[in-house]
Amino acid sequence: MAIERQWLDLALQLLEKSLNPLPHELNELDWKTDVSSKGAPNLAKHISAFANYTHGGYLVFGIDDQGQINGLDQKKIKDIISKLSSIAREGVEPKISIDHAVTVYREKTLLFIYIKESKGKPVHIRGKGMEESYISSGASTHKMSKQEIGWCLLRSKVPSFEEQDADAPISTTEILNKIDVVEFFKLLKIPMPGNDDTVIQKMEEYCLVKLENHQYVINNLGVLLAAKNMSHFSGHARRGIRVICYKGSSKVEAIKDKTFNRGYAIGFNEILDYIQEQLPGSEVIKNVFRENVTVYPTVAIRELLANAMIHQDFSIDSTHPKVEIFSDRMEITNPGTLIAKTSVDRLFGSTNLRNELLARIMYKTHICEDRGSGLIRTLTAIELYGLPPLRFEISTTAFKVILYAPKNYQDMSKQERVEACFQHCILKYLSNEKMTNASLRQRLGINEKNYALASRIIKDALDQNKIKVGNPEIKNAKYIHYVPFYA
């Protein structure tokens, strides 16, 4: 409450200044009587202007345009707060949070709305470009000039998607009803705090919530990691992982379609277990006991699923991350193409991250590996299982990884053999080992007497500039080893 008192004291000082000696509005403060449906666009402009203004600004409801103090009843106050909160979330971009206080001034009840200066500027009317950004000047609100927009951009620190608000400020009880902190703390292997205040403080430490003025707000990161149901939050309706099982190898007939809407951290193992239950398996003898294993290594599914969650583009909210299971393959797709300046051939061992904060907490909850190692673990498992190479497909709005069921060397296409050679070469290189004709033969299950088959694949990979000779000074083909093209 001390934080509220601090901004309210300043607002009262500004109000006094605006009413004396003659009524006049200030750059930092506007009087208002009510919020009508016709007035909503103008209020969005005021919110934009104050959010772009240094130190923000205030709307005071209960005072007319002439400076006459009329006051408000409780019903009207509640209605104004509801409408303004909606405009702040849905009427401007980036969306902002507002704070409010009700106080008696000169024997009249007034509603004070505090609009903080936004870190990400310029704040503009939603659905329109930056040209619809506003600023307060000379006690009036007007569109920003190009120079003012440029100045705002220079001073802007745009919060990441994870740091942005997912909800309006709500009570501690409401937060704990929406976020599964018990399961989240279990994943972190930390004890559950003894009271709600300590719980919220610990949630703030892990960036699930943040304190804005005197109330807590759930961040997008809190939703993504630990929401009991992501679809209950605005903009998160399609964040859940959708798992679709098809009959055969085409999309003609879907036999199962299930969406998991729990936060990625708390719901990860449930999704992984469900995926594995849908996969064909085989029975093997291990330590005397019979054991069922799926055709795909668990570690590969785990890493690719985590990657799809972490590397998606959250500006795209029209499609779910998807896992599609066919009779001969599994496709894992996330919204968003590759990060700029990243190519498919350089993905393995890459440390580029689109969502740094999400990746960091997912690592702390033991769901994903340290940056750059996930795809390497996937490749290692694929080779151990003797599976075909991973395949990547990129579009302007999505990134897909395809994991194929077991396939004999003879059944692989020429390009699949080249990709298997390239990925094997990367794995050897990053493991501080060397790819040779012999190691490639072992990877593809080629008999030693068919040395020439492996040599032909290596030549094709060299011709496509996927690999290069690692020791060009050696002339004896038997001792030549190969490295990725970028080594």
C-alpha positions in Angstrom: 0.0 0.0 0.0 3.0 2.3 0.5 3.7 2.2 -3.2 0.1 3.2 -4.0 0.3 6.0 -1.5 3.4 7.3 -3.1 1.9 7.7 -6.6 -1.4 8.9 -5.2 0.2 11.6 -3.2 1.9 12.9 -6.4 -1.4 12.7 -8.3 -3.2 14.7 -5.6 -0.5 17.4 -5.8 -0.9 17.6 -9.6 -4.7 17.7 -9.2 -4.4 20.6 -6.8 -2.0 22.4 -9.2 -4.4 21.8 -12.1 -7.4 23.4 -10.2 -5.6 26.4 -8.9 -5.6 29.3 -9.3 -7.8 28.6 -12.4 -8.8 25.2 -13.6 -6.4 23.9 -16.3 -5.3 20.4 -17.4 -1.7 19.4 -17.3 0.5 17.2 -19.5 0.6 14.6 -16.7 -3.1 14.7 -15.7 -6.5 14.8 -17.4 -10.0 15.2 -15.9 -12.7 12.8 -17.0 -16.4 12.3 -16.1 -17.1 8.8 -17.4 -16.2 6.1 -20.0 -18.7 5.8 -22.8 -18.5 3.4 -25.7 -18.0 6.4 -28.0 -15.3 7.7 -25.8 -13.3 4.5 -25.7 -11.1 5.4 -28.8 -10.2 8.7 -27.2 -9.3 7.0 -23.9 -7.0 4.6 -25.8 -5.2 7.7 -27.2 -4.9 9.1 -23.7 -3.5 5.8 -22.4 -1.0 5.7 -25.4 0.0 9.3 -24.6 0.6 8.7 -20.9 2.4 5.4 -21.5 4.8 7.2 -23.9 5.2 10.2 -21.5 8.2 10.4 -19.1 7.1 9.0 -15.7 3.6 8.3 -17.1 0.4 10.2 -16.2 -3.0 10.2 -14.5 -6.7 10.2 -15.4 -8.9 11.6 -12.7 -12.6 10.6 -13.0 -15.3 12.6 -11.3 -14.3 16.0 -12.7 -15.8 17.6 -15.8 -14.1 19.6 -18.6 -14.5 22.9 -16.7 -12.8 21.6 -13.6 -16.1 21.1 -11.7 -15.7 18.3 -9.1 -18.8 16.1 -9.2 -17.6 12.9 -7.7 -18.6 9.3 -8.5 -20.7 6.5 -7.0 -19.3 3.0 -6.4 -21.2 1.4 -9.3 -19.7 3.9 -11.8 -16.2 3.5 -10.3 -16.4 -0.3 -10.8 -17.6 0.1 -14.4 -14.9 2.6 -15.3 -12.1 0.4 -13.9 -13.4 -2.6 -15.8 -13.6 -0.6 -19.1 -10.2 1.0 -18.7 -8.5 -2.2 -17.8 -9.9 -3.7 -21.0 -8.7 -0.8 -23.1 -5.3 -1.0 -21.6 -5.0 -4.7 -22.4 -6.9 -4.9 -25.7 -6.8 -1.3 -27.1 -3.1 -0.5 -27.3 0.2 -2.2 -28.3 2.2 -3.3 -26.4 -0.6 -3.9 -23.8 0.0 -2.2 -20.5 -1.3 -2.5 -17.0 -2.9 0.4 -15.0 -3.3 1.1 -11.4 -6.1 2.8 -9.6 -7.1 4.3 -6.3 -10.3 5.8 -4.9 -10.1 8.7 -2.5 -12.2 11.6 -1.2 -11.1 15.0 -2.4 -13.0 18.2 -1.3 -15.8 15.9 0.0 -16.2 14.2 -3.3 -15.2 10.6 -4.2 -12.8 10.5 -7.1 -11.2 7.7 -9.1 -7.5 8.1 -9.9 -6.0 6.0 -12.7 -2.2 5.8 -12.9 -0.7 4.9 -16.3 3.0 4.1 -15.9 5.6 5.0 -18.5 5.9 1.9 -20.7 9.3 0.3 -21.0 8.5 -0.7 -24.6 7.7 2.4 -26.6 6.0 3.8 -28.6 2.7 2.5 -27.3 0.2 2.8 -30.1 -3.4 2.0 -31.0 -3.8 -1.8 -31.4 -4.1 -3.0 -34.9 -2.5 0.1 -36.3 1.1 1.0 -36.9 3.4 3.2 -34.9 2.0 6.2 -36.8 -1.0 5.9 -34.3 1.2 6.6 -31.3 0.2 9.5 -29.1 1.9 11.9 -26.7 0.8 14.7 -24.2 2.0 18.2 -24.9 0.6 21.6 -24.1 -2.1 19.9 -22.0 -3.4 18.1 -25.1 -3.0 14.7 -26.7 -1.7 14.5 -30.3 -0.2 12.0 -32.7 3.6 11.7 -32.5 5.7 13.1 -35.2 8.3 10.8 -36.9 11.0 12.5 -34.8 9.1 11.8 -31.6 8.5 8.1 -32.6 12.3 7.8 -33.3 13.1 9.4 -29.9 10.7 6.9 -28.2 12.4 3.9 -30.0 15.8 5.1 -28.8 14.6 5.2 -25.2 12.6 2.0 -25.4 13.5 -1.2 -23.7 11.1 -3.7 -25.1 10.4 -6.5 -22.6 10.6 -10.0 -24.0 7.4 -11.9 -24.5 8.1 -13.9 -21.4 8.3 -10.8 -19.3 5.1 -9.2 -20.6 1.8 -9.3 -18.6 -0.5 -12.2 -19.3 -3.3 -10.9 -17.1 -4.5 -7.9 -15.3 -3.3 -7.3 -11.7 -5.1 -9.8 -9.4 -5.0 -11.0 -5.9 -2.6 -13.6 -4.5 -5.4 -16.0 -4.1 -6.4 -15.7 -7.8 -2.8 -16.1 -8.9 -2.5 -19.4 -6.9 -5.8 -20.6 -8.4 -4.4 -20.1 -11.9 -0.8 -21.2 -11.5 0.2 -24.7 -10.2 3.1 -23.6 -7.9 3.1 -26.9 -6.0 4.0 -28.9 -9.1 6.4 -26.2 -10.3 8.3 -26.2 -7.0 8.5 -30.0 -7.1 10.2 -29.8 -10.5 12.7 -27.3 -9.1 13.3 -29.6 -6.1 12.7 -26.8 -3.6 10.4 -26.9 -0.6 6.9 -25.3 -0.8 7.0 -22.1 1.2 4.8 -22.0 4.3 2.6 -19.0 3.4 1.1 -17.3 0.4 3.3 -14.1 0.6 6.5 -16.2 0.6 5.1 -18.3 -2.3 4.5 -15.1 -4.4 8.0 -13.8 -3.6 9.5 -17.1 -4.7 7.4 -17.0 -7.9 8.7 -13.5 -8.6 12.2 -14.8 -8.1 11.6 -17.2 -11.0 9.9 -14.5 -13.1 6.5 -16.1 -13.0 4.9 -12.9 -11.7 6.0 -9.3 -11.1 4.9 -6.6 -8.8 3.3 -3.6 -10.5 2.6 -0.8 -8.0 0.9 -2.7 -5.1 -0.4 -5.7 -7.0 1.1 -8.8 -8.6 0.7 -9.6 -12.3 1.2 -13.1 -13.9 3.8 -12.9 -16.6 3.6 -14.8 -19.9 6.4 -17.0 -18.5 4.3 -18.0 -15.6 1.5 -19.1 -18.0 3.9 -21.0 -20.3 5.6 -22.8 -17.5 3.0 -23.5 -14.8 -0.6 -22.5 -15.8 -3.2 -24.9 -14.8 -4.9 -24.1 -18.1 -3.1 -21.9 -20.7 -6.2 -21.5 -22.8 -7.8 -19.4 -19.9 -5.4 -16.6 -20.6 -5.8 -14.0 -23.4 -3.5 -14.8 -26.3 -2.6 -18.3 -25.1 -5.6 -20.2 -26.4 -3.4 -22.1 -28.9 -0.2 -22.5 -26.9 -1.1 -26.0 -25.7 0.7 -28.9 -27.4 -1.6 -30.7 -29.8 -0.9 -34.4 -30.4 -2.5 -36.0 -33.5 -2.3 -39.7 -34.5 -3.1 -40.7 -38.1 -3.9 -44.0 -39.6 -1.1 -45.0 -42.0 1.4 -42.6 -43.4 -0.9 -39.8 -44.6 -3.2 -37.2 -43.0 -6.3 -38.6 -44.6 -7.7 -40.1 -41.4 -6.9 -38.8 -37.9 -7.7 -41.4 -35.2 -6.8 -39.4 -32.1 -6.5 -35.6 -31.5 -5.7 -34.3 -28.1 -4.5 -30.9 -26.8 -2.5 -30.5 -23.6 -3.2 -27.0 -22.0 -1.2 -27.3 -18.8 2.0 -25.2 -18.7 5.0 -26.7 -20.5 7.0 -27.4 -17.3 4.3 -28.9 -15.2 2.7 -30.8 -18.1 5.8 -32.0 -19.9 6.0 -35.6 -18.5 2.3 -36.1 -19.1 2.7 -35.1 -22.8 5.8 -37.3 -23.2 4.1 -40.3 -21.6 1.0 -39.9 -23.9 3.2 -39.6 -27.0 5.1 -42.8 -26.1 1.8 -44.6 -25.5 0.7 -44.0 -29.1 3.9 -45.3 -30.7 4.5 -48.8 -32.0 7.0 -50.7 -29.9 9.0 -53.9 -29.9 9.9 -56.3 -27.1 13.6 -56.7 -26.2 15.4 -58.8 -23.6 17.3 -56.6 -21.1 18.8 -57.8 -17.9 16.9 -61.1 -18.3 13.5 -59.3 -18.2 11.4 -58.6 -21.2 11.0 -54.9 -21.8 8.9 -52.9 -24.3 10.6 -50.1 -26.1 9.3 -47.7 -28.7 10.7 -47.5 -32.2 12.0 -44.0 -31.4 14.4 -43.3 -28.5 12.8 -41.5 -25.6 15.7 -39.0 -25.3 15.2 -37.9 -28.9 11.4 -37.4 -28.4 12.1 -35.5 -25.2 14.7 -33.2 -26.7 12.7 -32.4 -29.9 9.5 -31.8 -27.9 11.3 -29.4 -25.5 12.9 -27.6 -28.5 9.5 -27.1 -30.1 8.2 -25.5 -26.9 11.3 -23.3 -26.3 12.1 -22.1 -29.8 8.6 -21.2 -31.0 7.7 -17.7 -32.1 5.2 -16.4 -29.6 4.1 -13.6 -31.9 2.2 -16.3 -33.8 -0.8 -17.3 -31.7 -3.0 -18.8 -34.4 -1.7 -22.3 -34.4 -0.6 -24.9 -31.8 2.8 -26.5 -31.5 2.1 -30.0 -32.9 3.2 -33.6 -32.6 1.9 -35.7 -35.5 2.3 -39.4 -35.4 2.2 -41.6 -38.6 2.9 -45.2 -39.1 6.4 -44.4 -40.6 7.4 -41.1 -38.9 6.8 -38.5 -36.2 6.6 -34.8 -37.1 7.1 -32.1 -34.5 6.2 -28.6 -35.6 6.5 -25.3 -33.8 5.1 -21.9 -34.9 7.9 -19.6 -36.3 10.7 -20.1 -38.7 14.4 -20.2 -37.7 16.0 -17.2 -35.9 17.6 -14.8 -38.3 21.1 -15.7 -39.5 20.6 -19.4 -38.4 20.7 -22.1 -41.0 19.6 -25.7 -40.8 23.1 -27.0 -41.4 24.3 -25.0 -38.4 21.6 -26.0 -35.9 23.6 -28.8 -34.2 25.6 -27.3 -31.3 24.0 -23.8 -32.0 23.5 -21.7 -28.9 21.0 -19.2 -30.5 17.8 -18.9 -28.5 14.6 -17.1 -29.3 13.2 -17.3 -25.8 16.1 -17.1 -23.4 14.1 -16.8 -20.1 11.9 -19.8 -21.0 14.9 -21.9 -21.9 16.7 -21.0 -18.7 13.8 -22.0 -16.4 13.1 -25.2 -18.4 16.7 -26.1 -17.9 16.4 -25.5 -14.1 13.3 -27.8 -14.0 15.5 -30.5 -15.6 13.3 -30.7 -18.7 15.8 -29.7 -21.3 19.6 -29.9 -21.6 22.0 -27.0 -21.5 22.0 -24.8 -24.7 23.3 -26.5 -27.8 23.4 -30.0 -26.4 19.8 -31.1 -27.1 20.1 -31.9 -30.8 23.5 -33.6 -30.2 21.8 -36.0 -27.7 19.1 -36.6 -30.2 21.6 -37.5 -33.0 23.5 -39.8 -30.6 20.2 -41.6 -29.8 19.2 -41.9 -33.4 22.5 -43.4 -34.4 22.3 -45.8 -31.4 18.8 -46.9 -32.7 20.0 -47.1 -36.3 17.3 -44.7 -37.5 17.4 -42.6 -40.7 18.7 -39.0 -40.3 16.6 -36.2 -38.9 14.8 -34.1 -41.6 14.1 -30.4 -41.2 11.4 -28.4 -43.1 11.2 -24.6 -42.9 8.5 -22.3 -43.9 7.9 -18.6 -43.2 5.6 -19.4 -40.3 6.8 -22.8 -39.0 9.7 -25.1 -38.3 9.3 -28.9 -38.5 11.5 -31.8 -37.4 10.8 -35.2 -38.8 11.9 -38.4 -37.0 11.7 -41.5 -39.1 11.0 -45.1 -38.1 13.7 -47.7 -38.7 14.7 -48.1 -42.4 17.4 -50.2 -44.0 20.3 -48.5 -45.7 19.1 -50.0 -49.0 15.7 -48.3 -48.6 17.1 -44.8 -48.0 17.2 -42.3 -50.8 20.4 -40.8 -52.0 19.7 -37.6 -50.1 18.9 -39.4 -46.9 22.3 -41.2 -47.1 24.0 -37.8 -47.6 22.2 -36.3 -44.7 23.0 -39.3 -42.5 26.7 -38.9 -43.5 26.6 -35.1 -42.7 24.9 -35.6 -39.3 27.3 -38.4 -38.4 30.2 -36.1 -39.3 28.8 -33.4 -37.1 28.3 -35.8 -34.2 31.9 -37.1 -34.5 33.3 -33.5 -34.8 31.4 -32.2 -31.7 32.4 -35.4 -29.8 36.1 -34.6 -30.6 36.2 -37.8 -32.8 36.7 -38.3 -36.5 34.4 -39.5 -39.2 36.0 -42.0 -41.5 34.8 -44.5 -44.1 34.8 -47.1 -41.4 32.7 -45.1 -38.9 30.2 -44.2 -41.6 29.9 -47.9 -42.6 29.2 -48.7 -39.0 26.6 -45.9 -38.7 24.7 -47.2 -41.8 25.2 -50.9 -41.3 27.2 -51.3 -44.5 29.3 -54.4 -44.7 33.1 -53.9 -44.6 33.5 -55.5 -48.1 31.2 -52.8 -49.4 33.7 -50.1 -48.7 33.0 -48.4 -52.1 29.3 -47.8 -51.1 30.4 -45.7 -48.2 33.0 -43.9 -50.4 30.3 -43.0 -52.9 28.1 -41.5 -50.1 31.1 -39.5 -48.8 31.8 -38.2 -52.3 28.2 -37.1 -52.7 28.4 -35.3 -49.4 31.7 -33.6 -50.5 30.1 -32.6 -53.8 27.2 -30.9 -51.9 29.7 -29.1 -49.6 28.2 -30.7 -46.6 31.6 -32.0 -45.4 35.3 -31.6 -46.2 38.5 -33.5 -45.8 39.9 -32.9 -42.3 43.5 -33.9 -43.1 44.1 -33.0 -46.8 47.8 -33.6 -46.4 47.1 -37.4 -46.2 47.1 -39.2 -49.5 46.2 -42.7 -48.4 42.4 -42.9 -48.5 42.4 -45.4 -45.7 43.5 -42.7 -43.2 41.5 -39.8 -44.4 38.9 -38.3 -42.0 36.2 -35.8 -42.6 34.8 -32.7 -40.8 31.7 -30.6 -41.3 32.0 -27.9 -44.0 32.1 -25.1 -41.4 35.0 -26.6 -39.3 
